[in-house]
Amino acid sequence: MNLVRAEVERLSARRFVQLMVVLLVLAFGVTAATTLAGSHKPSAEELSVARAKANEARQGMEVAFQECLARQNETPPRGDTEGYYPRDCSEIDPIRGDRLPIAADFLVGVFSFAEQARPLLYFLIAFLVLFGFLIGASYIGADLNSGGVVNLLLWRPRRLTVLGTKLATLLGAVLVVSLLASVFYLATFWVIGQTAGLAGRFSDDFWSSLAAVHGRGLVLVLLATALGFAIATLGRHTSAALGAVAAYVVVWELGGRLVLEIVDARRPDQLMLSSHIGAWLTGEARFWDPQLCANSRPGVYCEGFYSLTWVPALLVLLMITGGLTAAAFAVFRRRDLI
């Protein structure tokens, strides 16, 4: 019997896997139903009022930009000049901004697919990361604890081949489920936008940027799956993976961050795994560091932010996952499984 086919059958037959798939579908259903219940197709009058408000907001941004330029050039600006204006007026230049106000921003109770697709995709990725981690930890953890791996080795007495096949089968199954769930999930909200809301206005790079986020999310899901598998292999139990994550969050993400803030450490966010996850998903994350402006001259504008890009973030995630996976294979090769 083929080892891969045997592992696929074992994985699909596990009740915990079936339960997680049901919970995945249930979570999607609740999210879609909530969105559908809270949205409606806007009337012509609502669209007209929203467009007028969006046009007024764009004009206000342009007025603020011109007043900033006037103050910068020391000429009398028109209108109210008591507001705050940055030293660099390009920061509030409407043309250079990420986006201009649109009618969908002023519609209440109307779902817009173009505006909500990215936040919804982040929610999907978060759920799939949890799904992959739990499936990965339980899949190998239950086999090690129940003696299933020992029985499998009696049939195929090659430890690394068996463990590698388990991991590859697991990653392939999670990837297939994630792809199918993503298509079903986004298609559902696209239909909601068309029938009970707005499709929205799509920019030139809308689909490409959405695909990039989805691709980075799938990589994160696979890394989380391998991480759960590796920790459970090292601890010989599913609870080892859950306990390790809980301990990390409490001891380091919460306690360690507090200690680093007390001792006034430089750039503590760079030492947190959550920061690297956020930087990888979004492409870049910005963090505040008050010490960057400690030596700035009076009257000189200092931003005080530093950036963490996706390249070093990915390297950190790969090193952690790869190191733990390699350790799991090394320990499994020499461990007494009885």
Secondary structure, DSSP 8 states (H G I E B T S, - for coil): --HHHHHHHHHHH-HHHHHHHHHHHHHHHHHHHHHHHT-----HHHHHHHHHHHHHHHHHHHHHHHHHHHHHTTS--SS---S---SSGGGG-TTTSS----GGGG-TT-EEHHHHHHHHHHHHHHHHHHHHHHHHHHHHHHHHHHTHHHHHHHHS--HHHHHHHHHHHHHHHHHHHHHHHHHHHHHHHHHHHHHHEE-----TTHHHHHHHHHHHHHHHHHHHHHHHHHHHHHHTSHHHHHHHHHHHIIIIIIIIHHHHHHTT-S-GGGG-HHHHHHHHHHSEEEEE-GGGGTT--TT-----EEEEEHHHHHHHHHHHHHHHHHHHHHHHHH----
